[in-house]
Amino acid sequence: MIKYSKLKQSRLLQRRRRHLRVRNRVEGTAERPRLVVFRSLKNIEGQLVDDMAGATLLGMSTLTTDLRGFKAEGKNRRVEHAFAAGKLLAERAKSAGISRVVFDRGGYKYHGRVKAFADGARQGGLEF
């Protein structure tokens, strides 16, 4: 257990605290898995998780070979890359028979690359 006074000391621990707060409300099942987003400085990744079984059903990252040749055309390349990753994750989820998910923003603010990933997943056919 992490002491509360230690949680205020770093951004990582603050994000983990926010993520735990989100996780208390959000739970994934086999019919409606949880779409978890992790954002690093350069990349973003998403996973579909069944919390009842404790298993990851599907995962996608901007580092995958399918997106390695992706060329962004606009000003913000990372946002466009995140959008493409979300769309590809949604297409793979649809082919696996998953159409509805619960979104878990992972303690990050819902803007920028996290929002672009979610919008790409919506456009790819996932229902939040």
Secondary structure, 3 states (H helix, E strand, C coil): CCCHHHHCCCHHHHHHHHHHHHHCCCCCCCCCCEEEEEECCCCEEEEEEECCCCEEEEEEECCCHHHCCCCCCCCCHHHHHHHHHHHHHHHHHHHCCCCECEEECCCCCCCCHHHHHHHHHHHHCCEC
